[in-house]
Amino acid sequence: MTEIDFSPKHNVQIRHKDGTLTPMDVPYYEVTQINENTSQIMSSGD
């Protein structure tokens, strides 16, 4: 598996639901608890 280099995308900002911005090359995960047995995990770019 080849790792993708996102460092050229550092100036591209991703806006999250809470209004914060994160550079595209910084990993970001958002977790929503659906019920006690189920979680939804979204990553930047999803």
mmJSON file of the N, C-alpha and C atoms, coordinates in Angstrom:
{"data_MODEL":{"atom_site":{
"group_PDB":["ATOM","ATOM","ATOM","ATOM","ATOM","ATOM","ATOM","ATOM","ATOM","ATOM","ATOM","ATOM","ATOM","ATOM","ATOM","ATOM","ATOM","ATOM","ATOM","ATOM","ATOM","ATOM","ATOM","ATOM","ATOM","ATOM","ATOM","ATOM","ATOM","ATOM","ATOM","ATOM","ATOM","ATOM","ATOM","ATOM","ATOM","ATOM","ATOM","ATOM","ATOM","ATOM","ATOM","ATOM","ATOM","ATOM","ATOM","ATOM","ATOM","ATOM","ATOM","ATOM","ATOM","ATOM","ATOM","ATOM","ATOM","ATOM","ATOM","ATOM","ATOM","ATOM","ATOM","ATOM","ATOM","ATOM","ATOM","ATOM","ATOM","ATOM","ATOM","ATOM","ATOM","ATOM","ATOM","ATOM","ATOM","ATOM","ATOM","ATOM","ATOM","ATOM","ATOM","ATOM","ATOM","ATOM","ATOM","ATOM","ATOM","ATOM","ATOM","ATOM","ATOM","ATOM","ATOM","ATOM","ATOM","ATOM","ATOM","ATOM","ATOM","ATOM","ATOM","ATOM","ATOM","ATOM","ATOM","ATOM","ATOM","ATOM","ATOM","ATOM","ATOM","ATOM","ATOM","ATOM","ATOM","ATOM","ATOM","ATOM","ATOM","ATOM","ATOM","ATOM","ATOM","ATOM","ATOM","ATOM","ATOM","ATOM","ATOM","ATOM","ATOM","ATOM","ATOM","ATOM","ATOM","ATOM"],
"id":[1,2,3,4,5,6,7,8,9,10,11,12,13,14,15,16,17,18,19,20,21,22,23,24,25,26,27,28,29,30,31,32,33,34,35,36,37,38,39,40,41,42,43,44,45,46,47,48,49,50,51,52,53,54,55,56,57,58,59,60,61,62,63,64,65,66,67,68,69,70,71,72,73,74,75,76,77,78,79,80,81,82,83,84,85,86,87,88,89,90,91,92,93,94,95,96,97,98,99,100,101,102,103,104,105,106,107,108,109,110,111,112,113,114,115,116,117,118,119,120,121,122,123,124,125,126,127,128,129,130,131,132,133,134,135,136,137,138],
"type_symbol":["N","C","C","N","C","C","N","C","C","N","C","C","N","C","C","N","C","C","N","C","C","N","C","C","N","C","C","N","C","C","N","C","C","N","C","C","N","C","C","N","C","C","N","C","C","N","C","C","N","C","C","N","C","C","N","C","C","N","C","C","N","C","C","N","C","C","N","C","C","N","C","C","N","C","C","N","C","C","N","C","C","N","C","C","N","C","C","N","C","C","N","C","C","N","C","C","N","C","C","N","C","C","N","C","C","N","C","C","N","C","C","N","C","C","N","C","C","N","C","C","N","C","C","N","C","C","N","C","C","N","C","C","N","C","C","N","C","C"],
"label_atom_id":["N","CA","C","N","CA","C","N","CA","C","N","CA","C","N","CA","C","N","CA","C","N","CA","C","N","CA","C","N","CA","C","N","CA","C","N","CA","C","N","CA","C","N","CA","C","N","CA","C","N","CA","C","N","CA","C","N","CA","C","N","CA","C","N","CA","C","N","CA","C","N","CA","C","N","CA","C","N","CA","C","N","CA","C","N","CA","C","N","CA","C","N","CA","C","N","CA","C","N","CA","C","N","CA","C","N","CA","C","N","CA","C","N","CA","C","N","CA","C","N","CA","C","N","CA","C","N","CA","C","N","CA","C","N","CA","C","N","CA","C","N","CA","C","N","CA","C","N","CA","C","N","CA","C","N","CA","C","N","CA","C"],
"label_alt_id":[null,null,null,null,null,null,null,null,null,null,null,null,null,null,null,null,null,null,null,null,null,null,null,null,null,null,null,null,null,null,null,null,null,null,null,null,null,null,null,null,null,null,null,null,null,null,null,null,null,null,null,null,null,null,null,null,null,null,null,null,null,null,null,null,null,null,null,null,null,null,null,null,null,null,null,null,null,null,null,null,null,null,null,null,null,null,null,null,null,null,null,null,null,null,null,null,null,null,null,null,null,null,null,null,null,null,null,null,null,null,null,null,null,null,null,null,null,null,null,null,null,null,null,null,null,null,null,null,null,null,null,null,null,null,null,null,null,null],
"label_comp_id":["MET","MET","MET","THR","THR","THR","GLU","GLU","GLU","ILE","ILE","ILE","ASP","ASP","ASP","PHE","PHE","PHE","SER","SER","SER","PRO","PRO","PRO","LYS","LYS","LYS","HIS","HIS","HIS","ASN","ASN","ASN","VAL","VAL","VAL","GLN","GLN","GLN","ILE","ILE","ILE","ARG","ARG","ARG","HIS","HIS","HIS","LYS","LYS","LYS","ASP","ASP","ASP","GLY","GLY","GLY","THR","THR","THR","LEU","LEU","LEU","THR","THR","THR","PRO","PRO","PRO","MET","MET","MET","ASP","ASP","ASP","VAL","VAL","VAL","PRO","PRO","PRO","TYR","TYR","TYR","TYR","TYR","TYR","GLU","GLU","GLU","VAL","VAL","VAL","THR","THR","THR","GLN","GLN","GLN","ILE","ILE","ILE","ASN","ASN","ASN","GLU","GLU","GLU","ASN","ASN","ASN","THR","THR","THR","SER","SER","SER","GLN","GLN","GLN","ILE","ILE","ILE","MET","MET","MET","SER","SER","SER","SER","SER","SER","GLY","GLY","GLY","ASP","ASP","ASP"],
"label_asym_id":["A","A","A","A","A","A","A","A","A","A","A","A","A","A","A","A","A","A","A","A","A","A","A","A","A","A","A","A","A","A","A","A","A","A","A","A","A","A","A","A","A","A","A","A","A","A","A","A","A","A","A","A","A","A","A","A","A","A","A","A","A","A","A","A","A","A","A","A","A","A","A","A","A","A","A","A","A","A","A","A","A","A","A","A","A","A","A","A","A","A","A","A","A","A","A","A","A","A","A","A","A","A","A","A","A","A","A","A","A","A","A","A","A","A","A","A","A","A","A","A","A","A","A","A","A","A","A","A","A","A","A","A","A","A","A","A","A","A"],
"label_entity_id":["1","1","1","1","1","1","1","1","1","1","1","1","1","1","1","1","1","1","1","1","1","1","1","1","1","1","1","1","1","1","1","1","1","1","1","1","1","1","1","1","1","1","1","1","1","1","1","1","1","1","1","1","1","1","1","1","1","1","1","1","1","1","1","1","1","1","1","1","1","1","1","1","1","1","1","1","1","1","1","1","1","1","1","1","1","1","1","1","1","1","1","1","1","1","1","1","1","1","1","1","1","1","1","1","1","1","1","1","1","1","1","1","1","1","1","1","1","1","1","1","1","1","1","1","1","1","1","1","1","1","1","1","1","1","1","1","1","1"],
"label_seq_id":[1,1,1,2,2,2,3,3,3,4,4,4,5,5,5,6,6,6,7,7,7,8,8,8,9,9,9,10,10,10,11,11,11,12,12,12,13,13,13,14,14,14,15,15,15,16,16,16,17,17,17,18,18,18,19,19,19,20,20,20,21,21,21,22,22,22,23,23,23,24,24,24,25,25,25,26,26,26,27,27,27,28,28,28,29,29,29,30,30,30,31,31,31,32,32,32,33,33,33,34,34,34,35,35,35,36,36,36,37,37,37,38,38,38,39,39,39,40,40,40,41,41,41,42,42,42,43,43,43,44,44,44,45,45,45,46,46,46],
"pdbx_PDB_ins_code":[null,null,null,null,null,null,null,null,null,null,null,null,null,null,null,null,null,null,null,null,null,null,null,null,null,null,null,null,null,null,null,null,null,null,null,null,null,null,null,null,null,null,null,null,null,null,null,null,null,null,null,null,null,null,null,null,null,null,null,null,null,null,null,null,null,null,null,null,null,null,null,null,null,null,null,null,null,null,null,null,null,null,null,null,null,null,null,null,null,null,null,null,null,null,null,null,null,null,null,null,null,null,null,null,null,null,null,null,null,null,null,null,null,null,null,null,null,null,null,null,null,null,null,null,null,null,null,null,null,null,null,null,null,null,null,null,null,null],
"Cartn_x":[0.843,0.0,0.894,0.6,1.364,0.679,1.455,0.911,0.747,-0.345,-0.607,-0.041,0.717,1.306,0.36,-0.287,-1.21,-0.543,0.768,1.431,1.272,1.21,0.97,-0.411,-1.303,-2.669,-2.812,-1.686,-1.745,-2.566,-2.555,-3.297,-4.776,-5.188,-6.596,-7.24,-8.273,-8.914,-10.22,-10.455,-11.706,-12.521,-13.776,-14.651,-15.49,-15.478,-16.211,-17.565,-18.43,-19.787,-19.781,-18.758,-18.708,-18.118,-17.795,-17.278,-15.766,-15.072,-13.614,-13.034,-11.829,-11.115,-9.87,-9.566,-8.374,-7.685,-6.353,-5.657,-5.889,-6.0,-6.292,-5.234,-3.988,-2.944,-2.899,-3.829,-3.906,-5.063,-4.785,-5.873,-6.948,-8.195,-9.315,-10.4,-10.903,-11.98,-13.098,-14.309,-15.493,-16.304,-16.609,-17.335,-18.702,-19.743,-21.102,-21.62,-22.071,-22.634,-24.073,-24.372,-25.724,-26.572,-26.051,-26.668,-25.538,-25.849,-24.769,-23.87,-24.325,-23.528,-23.013,-23.387,-23.057,-22.506,-21.349,-20.759,-20.547,-20.705,-20.4,-19.076,-18.111,-16.806,-16.609,-16.45,-16.219,-14.817,-14.111,-12.787,-12.819,-11.804,-11.753,-11.755,-12.55,-12.659,-13.843,-14.498,-15.68,-16.877],
"Cartn_y":[-1.168,0.0,1.238,2.165,3.4,4.498,5.174,6.279,7.502,8.212,9.422,10.62,11.446,12.643,13.827,14.264,15.39,16.716,16.717,17.957,19.104,18.848,19.971,20.61,19.93,20.429,21.149,21.512,22.14,23.427,24.163,25.419,25.232,23.988,23.689,23.391,24.15,24.014,23.233,22.319,21.575,22.167,22.568,23.133,22.003,21.908,20.864,21.397,20.481,20.86,21.947,21.93,22.916,24.253,24.375,25.627,25.752,24.821,24.883,24.493,24.962,24.638,23.829,22.844,22.025,21.916,22.074,21.869,20.436,20.273,18.964,17.909,18.329,17.35,16.92,17.411,17.011,16.029,14.798,13.831,14.347,14.11,14.547,13.477,13.107,12.12,12.674,12.43,12.86,11.611,11.41,10.214,10.621,9.952,10.17,8.848,8.859,7.655,7.508,6.437,6.191,5.538,4.493,3.862,3.175,2.393,1.857,0.869,0.318,-0.652,-0.15,1.077,1.564,2.991,3.19,4.52,4.806,6.063,6.496,7.253,6.826,7.476,8.069,9.399,10.105,10.681,10.571,11.165,12.337,13.18,14.322,13.792,14.392,13.963,13.068,12.538,11.688,12.539],
"Cartn_z":[0.0,0.0,0.0,-0.86,-0.971,-0.169,0.673,1.459,0.573,0.748,-0.027,0.719,0.025,0.619,0.407,1.496,1.422,1.775,2.051,2.474,1.468,0.149,-0.762,-0.573,0.126,0.337,1.683,2.331,3.651,3.639,2.549,2.474,2.145,1.849,1.6,2.955,3.323,4.621,4.497,5.452,5.519,6.658,6.377,7.403,7.991,9.312,10.015,10.483,10.947,11.373,12.445,13.31,14.394,13.947,12.655,12.106,12.114,12.772,12.804,11.452,11.206,9.97,10.309,9.482,9.638,8.286,8.233,6.962,6.464,5.16,4.57,4.914,5.196,5.477,6.944,7.774,9.181,9.329,9.804,9.956,10.908,10.573,11.401,11.341,12.506,12.587,13.453,13.048,13.786,14.109,15.384,15.817,16.356,15.87,16.351,16.901,18.152,18.754,18.289,17.551,17.037,18.13,18.737,19.897,20.668,21.706,22.539,21.801,20.686,19.936,18.592,18.211,16.885,16.939,16.278,16.144,14.664,14.291,12.924,12.988,12.193,12.156,10.772,10.733,9.478,9.526,8.43,8.365,7.401,7.494,6.586,5.157,4.332,2.948,2.684,3.749,3.544,3.229],
"occupancy":[1.0,1.0,1.0,1.0,1.0,1.0,1.0,1.0,1.0,1.0,1.0,1.0,1.0,1.0,1.0,1.0,1.0,1.0,1.0,1.0,1.0,1.0,1.0,1.0,1.0,1.0,1.0,1.0,1.0,1.0,1.0,1.0,1.0,1.0,1.0,1.0,1.0,1.0,1.0,1.0,1.0,1.0,1.0,1.0,1.0,1.0,1.0,1.0,1.0,1.0,1.0,1.0,1.0,1.0,1.0,1.0,1.0,1.0,1.0,1.0,1.0,1.0,1.0,1.0,1.0,1.0,1.0,1.0,1.0,1.0,1.0,1.0,1.0,1.0,1.0,1.0,1.0,1.0,1.0,1.0,1.0,1.0,1.0,1.0,1.0,1.0,1.0,1.0,1.0,1.0,1.0,1.0,1.0,1.0,1.0,1.0,1.0,1.0,1.0,1.0,1.0,1.0,1.0,1.0,1.0,1.0,1.0,1.0,1.0,1.0,1.0,1.0,1.0,1.0,1.0,1.0,1.0,1.0,1.0,1.0,1.0,1.0,1.0,1.0,1.0,1.0,1.0,1.0,1.0,1.0,1.0,1.0,1.0,1.0,1.0,1.0,1.0,1.0],
"B_iso_or_equiv":[0.0,0.0,0.0,0.0,0.0,0.0,0.0,0.0,0.0,0.0,0.0,0.0,0.0,0.0,0.0,0.0,0.0,0.0,0.0,0.0,0.0,0.0,0.0,0.0,0.0,0.0,0.0,0.0,0.0,0.0,0.0,0.0,0.0,0.0,0.0,0.0,0.0,0.0,0.0,0.0,0.0,0.0,0.0,0.0,0.0,0.0,0.0,0.0,0.0,0.0,0.0,0.0,0.0,0.0,0.0,0.0,0.0,0.0,0.0,0.0,0.0,0.0,0.0,0.0,0.0,0.0,0.0,0.0,0.0,0.0,0.0,0.0,0.0,0.0,0.0,0.0,0.0,0.0,0.0,0.0,0.0,0.0,0.0,0.0,0.0,0.0,0.0,0.0,0.0,0.0,0.0,0.0,0.0,0.0,0.0,0.0,0.0,0.0,0.0,0.0,0.0,0.0,0.0,0.0,0.0,0.0,0.0,0.0,0.0,0.0,0.0,0.0,0.0,0.0,0.0,0.0,0.0,0.0,0.0,0.0,0.0,0.0,0.0,0.0,0.0,0.0,0.0,0.0,0.0,0.0,0.0,0.0,0.0,0.0,0.0,0.0,0.0,0.0],
"pdbx_formal_charge":[null,null,null,null,null,null,null,null,null,null,null,null,null,null,null,null,null,null,null,null,null,null,null,null,null,null,null,null,null,null,null,null,null,null,null,null,null,null,null,null,null,null,null,null,null,null,null,null,null,null,null,null,null,null,null,null,null,null,null,null,null,null,null,null,null,null,null,null,null,null,null,null,null,null,null,null,null,null,null,null,null,null,null,null,null,null,null,null,null,null,null,null,null,null,null,null,null,null,null,null,null,null,null,null,null,null,null,null,null,null,null,null,null,null,null,null,null,null,null,null,null,null,null,null,null,null,null,null,null,null,null,null,null,null,null,null,null,null],
"auth_seq_id":[1,1,1,2,2,2,3,3,3,4,4,4,5,5,5,6,6,6,7,7,7,8,8,8,9,9,9,10,10,10,11,11,11,12,12,12,13,13,13,14,14,14,15,15,15,16,16,16,17,17,17,18,18,18,19,19,19,20,20,20,21,21,21,22,22,22,23,23,23,24,24,24,25,25,25,26,26,26,27,27,27,28,28,28,29,29,29,30,30,30,31,31,31,32,32,32,33,33,33,34,34,34,35,35,35,36,36,36,37,37,37,38,38,38,39,39,39,40,40,40,41,41,41,42,42,42,43,43,43,44,44,44,45,45,45,46,46,46],
"auth_comp_id":["MET","MET","MET","THR","THR","THR","GLU","GLU","GLU","ILE","ILE","ILE","ASP","ASP","ASP","PHE","PHE","PHE","SER","SER","SER","PRO","PRO","PRO","LYS","LYS","LYS","HIS","HIS","HIS","ASN","ASN","ASN","VAL","VAL","VAL","GLN","GLN","GLN","ILE","ILE","ILE","ARG","ARG","ARG","HIS","HIS","HIS","LYS","LYS","LYS","ASP","ASP","ASP","GLY","GLY","GLY","THR","THR","THR","LEU","LEU","LEU","THR","THR","THR","PRO","PRO","PRO","MET","MET","MET","ASP","ASP","ASP","VAL","VAL","VAL","PRO","PRO","PRO","TYR","TYR","TYR","TYR","TYR","TYR","GLU","GLU","GLU","VAL","VAL","VAL","THR","THR","THR","GLN","GLN","GLN","ILE","ILE","ILE","ASN","ASN","ASN","GLU","GLU","GLU","ASN","ASN","ASN","THR","THR","THR","SER","SER","SER","GLN","GLN","GLN","ILE","ILE","ILE","MET","MET","MET","SER","SER","SER","SER","SER","SER","GLY","GLY","GLY","ASP","ASP","ASP"],
"auth_asym_id":["A","A","A","A","A","A","A","A","A","A","A","A","A","A","A","A","A","A","A","A","A","A","A","A","A","A","A","A","A","A","A","A","A","A","A","A","A","A","A","A","A","A","A","A","A","A","A","A","A","A","A","A","A","A","A","A","A","A","A","A","A","A","A","A","A","A","A","A","A","A","A","A","A","A","A","A","A","A","A","A","A","A","A","A","A","A","A","A","A","A","A","A","A","A","A","A","A","A","A","A","A","A","A","A","A","A","A","A","A","A","A","A","A","A","A","A","A","A","A","A","A","A","A","A","A","A","A","A","A","A","A","A","A","A","A","A","A","A"],
"auth_atom_id":["N","CA","C","N","CA","C","N","CA","C","N","CA","C","N","CA","C","N","CA","C","N","CA","C","N","CA","C","N","CA","C","N","CA","C","N","CA","C","N","CA","C","N","CA","C","N","CA","C","N","CA","C","N","CA","C","N","CA","C","N","CA","C","N","CA","C","N","CA","C","N","CA","C","N","CA","C","N","CA","C","N","CA","C","N","CA","C","N","CA","C","N","CA","C","N","CA","C","N","CA","C","N","CA","C","N","CA","C","N","CA","C","N","CA","C","N","CA","C","N","CA","C","N","CA","C","N","CA","C","N","CA","C","N","CA","C","N","CA","C","N","CA","C","N","CA","C","N","CA","C","N","CA","C","N","CA","C","N","CA","C"],
"pdbx_PDB_model_num":[1,1,1,1,1,1,1,1,1,1,1,1,1,1,1,1,1,1,1,1,1,1,1,1,1,1,1,1,1,1,1,1,1,1,1,1,1,1,1,1,1,1,1,1,1,1,1,1,1,1,1,1,1,1,1,1,1,1,1,1,1,1,1,1,1,1,1,1,1,1,1,1,1,1,1,1,1,1,1,1,1,1,1,1,1,1,1,1,1,1,1,1,1,1,1,1,1,1,1,1,1,1,1,1,1,1,1,1,1,1,1,1,1,1,1,1,1,1,1,1,1,1,1,1,1,1,1,1,1,1,1,1,1,1,1,1,1,1]
}}}
